[in-house]
């Protein structure tokens, strides 16, 4: 039995809140989902498992119609999904009354339920969120039937506010595979037994690294699985080393070279690190105009020439301030205090 496991698709999300690319990223999330469903058809998987948060918020009837059409194109694939904490089942949720395609099974109960597929000797267990937060560990005591079928658990959660999950509990549960959702970083919890597929596309600036889905195969009680990177772009952290001679434009050139090396398609959080001319203050907004730069943090310190300053201001406040840091190896905190203190003393009075 072959399956595809995806989670946290977050259809409808418009990441980053930036007018210049946020709308295009919203469309991109839909395109990545559509393409992944097409992958399921090409891979001839028996099951498409969606472990919660298919939508970023309550879906509309029109959005469900689009999703349902995509599912209906899967001639041999059964789809099983649960609602997560983002698209939880409110009393007026369109999820509850929507007429799904015959190959779609929704586990929309508050308590764990099971859908059975005798033709592939498989049972899928799961439950859905009826509120945004659930603090009870609802999965720890679940056990599948002893009937010779493949047993899969669809589960969404893993932190204190969203169904805490015990790794040890999963290991003892007896499920052949646990398809997890809610944590956006792809990760294996139990080798070939339980995994987070991660968000299909990166949704916020903390979703570093590749994103995609998991392909797996159950055979004789054993599972083989592989992660397939699918998202067009990643959030990446990029550090620019600065020197005393640097200006905003020289940093812009450095940034261009690094982005060319890593890829223009990615979204960057940039950190400036090193020393700068004490009278130079970089224009961070200008750096954010270049490529898909979400944020620039300035962690630079002014490059003071301490011996020259000490000689020039000997006996004065500035000279005494420098001397107060001498006589021992300075920590990073002390080094920064010295640099920032000198900057305030020298330039607050226009010196």
Secondary structure in CASP SS format (residue, H / E / C, confidence):
PFRMAT SS
TARGET T0000
AUTHOR 0000-0000-0000
METHOD secondary structure of the structure
MODEL  1
X C 1.00
X E 1.00
X E 1.00
X E 1.00
X E 1.00
X E 1.00
X E 1.00
X C 1.00
X C 1.00
X C 1.00
X E 1.00
X C 1.00
X C 1.00
X C 1.00
X H 1.00
X H 1.00
X H 1.00
X C 1.00
X C 1.00
X C 1.00
X C 1.00
X H 1.00
X H 1.00
X H 1.00
X H 1.00
X H 1.00
X H 1.00
X H 1.00
X H 1.00
X H 1.00
X H 1.00
X H 1.00
X H 1.00
X H 1.00
X H 1.00
X H 1.00
X H 1.00
X H 1.00
X H 1.00
X H 1.00
X H 1.00
X H 1.00
X C 1.00
X C 1.00
X C 1.00
X C 1.00
X E 1.00
X E 1.00
X E 1.00
X E 1.00
X E 1.00
X C 1.00
X C 1.00
X C 1.00
X E 1.00
X C 1.00
X C 1.00
X C 1.00
X C 1.00
X C 1.00
X H 1.00
X H 1.00
X H 1.00
X H 1.00
X H 1.00
X H 1.00
X H 1.00
X H 1.00
X H 1.00
X H 1.00
X H 1.00
X H 1.00
X C 1.00
X C 1.00
X C 1.00
X C 1.00
X C 1.00
X E 1.00
X E 1.00
X E 1.00
X E 1.00
X E 1.00
X C 1.00
X C 1.00
X C 1.00
X C 1.00
X C 1.00
X C 1.00
X C 1.00
X C 1.00
X C 1.00
X C 1.00
X C 1.00
X H 1.00
X H 1.00
X H 1.00
X H 1.00
X C 1.00
X C 1.00
X C 1.00
X C 1.00
X C 1.00
X C 1.00
X E 1.00
X E 1.00
X E 1.00
X C 1.00
X C 1.00
X C 1.00
X C 1.00
X C 1.00
X C 1.00
X E 1.00
X E 1.00
X E 1.00
X E 1.00
X E 1.00
X H 1.00
X H 1.00
X H 1.00
X C 1.00
X E 1.00
X E 1.00
X E 1.00
X E 1.00
X E 1.00
X C 1.00
X C 1.00
X C 1.00
X C 1.00
X C 1.00
X C 1.00
X C 1.00
X E 1.00
X C 1.00
X C 1.00
X C 1.00
X C 1.00
X C 1.00
X C 1.00
X C 1.00
X C 1.00
X C 1.00
X C 1.00
X C 1.00
X C 1.00
X C 1.00
X C 1.00
X C 1.00
X E 1.00
X E 1.00
X E 1.00
X E 1.00
X E 1.00
X E 1.00
X E 1.00
X C 1.00
X C 1.00
X E 1.00
X C 1.00
X C 1.00
X E 1.00
X C 1.00
X C 1.00
X C 1.00
X C 1.00
X H 1.00
X H 1.00
X H 1.00
X H 1.00
X H 1.00
X H 1.00
X C 1.00
X C 1.00
X C 1.00
X C 1.00
X E 1.00
X E 1.00
X E 1.00
X E 1.00
X E 1.00
X C 1.00
X C 1.00
X C 1.00
X C 1.00
X C 1.00
X E 1.00
X E 1.00
X E 1.00
X E 1.00
X C 1.00
X C 1.00
X C 1.00
X E 1.00
X E 1.00
X E 1.00
X C 1.00
X C 1.00
X E 1.00
X C 1.00
X C 1.00
X C 1.00
X C 1.00
X C 1.00
X C 1.00
X C 1.00
X C 1.00
X E 1.00
X C 1.00
X C 1.00
X C 1.00
X E 1.00
X E 1.00
X E 1.00
X E 1.00
X E 1.00
X E 1.00
X E 1.00
X E 1.00
X C 1.00
X C 1.00
X E 1.00
X E 1.00
X E 1.00
X E 1.00
X E 1.00
X E 1.00
X E 1.00
X E 1.00
X C 1.00
X C 1.00
X C 1.00
X C 1.00
X C 1.00
X E 1.00
X E 1.00
X E 1.00
X E 1.00
X E 1.00
X E 1.00
X E 1.00
X E 1.00
X C 1.00
X C 1.00
X C 1.00
X C 1.00
X C 1.00
X H 1.00
X H 1.00
X H 1.00
X H 1.00
X H 1.00
X H 1.00
X H 1.00
X H 1.00
X H 1.00
X H 1.00
X H 1.00
X H 1.00
X H 1.00
X H 1.00
X H 1.00
X C 1.00
X C 1.00
X C 1.00
X C 1.00
X E 1.00
X E 1.00
X E 1.00
X E 1.00
X E 1.00
X E 1.00
X E 1.00
X E 1.00
X E 1.00
X E 1.00
X C 1.00
X C 1.00
X C 1.00
X C 1.00
X C 1.00
X C 1.00
X C 1.00
X H 1.00
X H 1.00
X H 1.00
X H 1.00
X H 1.00
X C 1.00
X C 1.00
X C 1.00
X C 1.00
X E 1.00
X E 1.00
X E 1.00
X E 1.00
X E 1.00
X E 1.00
X C 1.00
X C 1.00
X E 1.00
X E 1.00
X C 1.00
X C 1.00
X C 1.00
X H 1.00
X H 1.00
X H 1.00
X H 1.00
X H 1.00
X H 1.00
X H 1.00
X C 1.00
X C 1.00
X C 1.00
X C 1.00
X H 1.00
X H 1.00
X H 1.00
X H 1.00
X H 1.00
X H 1.00
X H 1.00
X C 1.00
X C 1.00
X C 1.00
X C 1.00
X C 1.00
X C 1.00
X C 1.00
X C 1.00
X H 1.00
X H 1.00
X H 1.00
X H 1.00
X H 1.00
X H 1.00
X H 1.00
X H 1.00
X H 1.00
X H 1.00
X H 1.00
X H 1.00
X H 1.00
X H 1.00
X H 1.00
X H 1.00
X C 1.00
X C 1.00
X C 1.00
X C 1.00
END
